[in-house]
Amino acid sequence: MLNRRSFLVASGSALGAAGVAGASPIAPAQAPAPASAASPGGGRSAVVWHDVRAWGISGRGWTDTERFFDRLPARAKGVVRDAVWGLSRHSAGMSAEFLTDGSAISSRYSLLSGDLAMPHMPATGVSGLDLYGLDGDRWRWAAVCKPGSQRVETDLIDGLDGARRRWRMYLPLYNGTESLEIGVPEGAGFEPVAPDGGRPIVFYGTSILHGACASRPGMAWPSIVGRRLDRPTINLGFSGNGKMEPEVAALLAELDGAAFVIDCAPNMNEQEIRERAVPLVRAIRDARPDAPIVLVEDRNYGQAWLKASARDRNTRSQAALREAYARLMDSGVTGLSYVPAGSLLGDDAGEAMTDGSHPNDLGMARYADAVTPVLRAALPG
């Protein structure tokens, strides 16, 4: 059984990207160029490229970042542990939106790491782009990029009917994005859509929240929740390193979140949970007195029905988080919700997992099934 700490062995070399609390301007070195002239792209002779930095990316918690697509501010370097900092270079949870009537949509992007895939997670999820289109009031999947190198230029979809639609492109989950341009045929209309200015749902947790092992970026469960609730989201999952540390708690408290979802228990032993869960929640509550906070229990290992060690690990972790939740409630902390392990993956949990620890796409959808109604009930309006 691959646990979430060993997951870092595979993911640590894929350092990479993103950050919307601070109002710091983008550094001059990061300022985007205007849309480029028509150039060859895919099988067509003329594609006009548009740099997404020109209008912004959803899912960034901060603008004062070292790289445009980093998930933590530059000042977090040397403050959070090196493993957390490295994983914060991944562009998990970020997306760009635009409108076009083009008959095709292309992408041109570069990745921070040449490690495009992992043994248990495909390149489409680790390093790919994932395209959704808006059909009425529903986001529907349209295309995914299958990267084969660190620099990619490809047609994502062609043969479109020319209707003007809104599109959302999700960025890689377990790699860093260095640059990203969206291309449409010369002569096609193109209108950037600025990031939603509403307060985001902030997710903090481990490899499961980070996106392992979704087959493509849009299937990470925080992104599914965002689509279902039609709200912006920020993904602060740090594979193997979601440990409720005070340095990260202080950063979370900077974000003006509409709600905070904490799913760290799988990376922590019972003693760490007892020591850190209450201070983490209080740090958020002190800074954001009205924002709902959702605590998510450790999911059950897929092999727990066979292995006493796995059952014991789950039981101890889950009991520690329930105790912390009770202490917080007894002390008068308001706006708390709790998601138990039994609701996360279903009775046939093994069917929803890749390796006994991380969800597959079915498992990601089930996580979203468990958390979405809790958030819907907790959020105003």
PEVEN-V170433 format. One record per run of one state. SS is the DSSP state (A for helix, B for strand, O for the rest). FROM is the first residue (numbers start at 1). LEN is the number of residues. If there is no record, write none. Layout:
# PEVEN-V170433
SS_FROM_LEN / SS_FROM_LEN
This chain:
# PEVEN-V170433
O_1_6 / A_7_5 / O_12_16 / A_28_3 / O_31_8 / B_39_3 / O_42_2 / B_44_8 / A_52_3 / O_55_3 / B_58_1 / O_59_15 / A_74_3 / O_77_5 / A_82_6 / O_88_7 / B_95_6 / O_101_4 / B_105_7 / O_112_6 / B_118_1 / O_119_2 / B_121_1 / O_122_1 / A_123_4 / O_127_3 / B_130_6 / O_136_2 / B_138_7 / O_145_6 / B_151_7 / O_158_7 / B_165_6 / O_171_6 / B_177_9 / O_186_4 / B_190_4 / O_194_7 / B_201_5 / O_206_1 / A_207_4 / O_211_6 / A_217_3 / O_220_1 / A_221_9 / O_230_3 / B_233_5 / O_238_8 / A_246_9 / O_255_4 / B_259_5 / O_264_1 / A_265_3 / O_268_2 / A_270_18 / O_288_4 / B_292_5 / O_297_11 / A_308_23 / O_331_5 / B_336_4 / O_340_1 / A_341_3 / O_344_5 / A_349_4 / B_353_1 / O_354_5 / B_359_1 / O_360_1 / A_361_18 / O_379_3
